[in-house]
């Protein structure tokens, strides 16, 4: 009796009940991936991974699991990516600085905000030549990443280039242009660029008409081949300060390190010209070799400062990974000491190089995956006001939209000419009826659709 009362009225009995795995709620997509070895209860670490198509999944790993276990669960098994080294899992620290999950370290020791521990699946290394990507699934993930970069303003494109890219995006998602369905009112649901205007959407529709016949794979490849020529394509930006105290930005690219002052590019250090890349506390040290007027090599030292020592080490790690991925034919061995790698650090890139991916990855016969629709927004009221009336065509009769009989059928068209010999006794009533019942206007499909309750 006392045990039952204590269990009923104690604090422990009033706690909200949770399931066996300790998860509070499922992700929005409803996909939950359990731990690979069947671990449950307190020994499980719950993570939430947001994918590039906007959905998120819940992944359980062991509490002491390394980052490689989470990588395998998401990228290799769930997304089924073979060219997995182009991608990574990104998380935020307490200062809202993005970091990449290290495969060789514990997940719990790297991420301090949680549970649930939130990660974003992203493209980590942008291929300089999308045609080198072997699988359609890989190109689709690159396509989603570039759409996000353009919409967020990270990748700037001029008006004509943005219009063409938006047209390829519509062709990939909607198929061939249909004038009855893909109206300006309908296209205004999509978002392609920041501060999107009505003139931009009308120009997109005109460019969309010329994409007829392209498959989703063709449209996405054309999208990548245009986006790769933009100056900020695949640039990993980091805010730094110079010796003079001014604010600069260092951009990591496949060819080298870009230097920006505001929005203006003021320098480019090619990877072969960088002889030393090191960090000490909050300072990043660069030694670059350049040829003078007489052709002799001269060394130039550059020092950049960051706000925290952790941020400086993070920038150094990203630079080392970019250099190793795009410049080396094989990954750096743990015991091998290169000039680009700092002697005092044990960090080594844990991914294959681009050279190894393109040479050693075998292409599968077929890959089946689902393209999810993009996020939709509210339509423009101005396009709704100017949507009708529409013009009738011979290949689209009225019966396709409006019933010909029944209470919902439109009124019949009146006779164009009066009767030849009207009876004399019916003249007066005819005049009164013509005044009380005006002649119905000519029937159009647009008015019938409104009468039938169909929104134009």
Secondary structure, DSSP 8 states (H G I E B T S, - for coil): -HHHHHHHHSTTTTS----TT--SS--TT--EE--TT---GGGEEEEEEE-TTS-EEEEEEETT-BHHHHHIIIIIIIS--SSGGGEEEEEE-TTS-EEE--TTSBHHHH--S-SSEEEEEEE-S--S-GGG---HHHHHHHHHHHHHHHHHTSS---HHHHHHHHHHHHHHHH-S--TTTS-HHHHTT---STT--HHHHHHHHHHHHTTTT--HHHHHHHHHHHHTTSTTTT-EEEEEE-TTS-EEEEEE-SSEEEEEETTEEEEEEEGGGEEEEEEETTEEEEEEEEE-TTS-EEEEEEEEE-SSHHHHHHHHHHHHHHHHHHH-SS---TT---TTS-TT------S--HHHHHHH----S---------------HHHHHT------BTTB-GGGTS-SSSTTS------SS--SS--GGGHHHHHHHHHHS-------HHHHHHHTT---
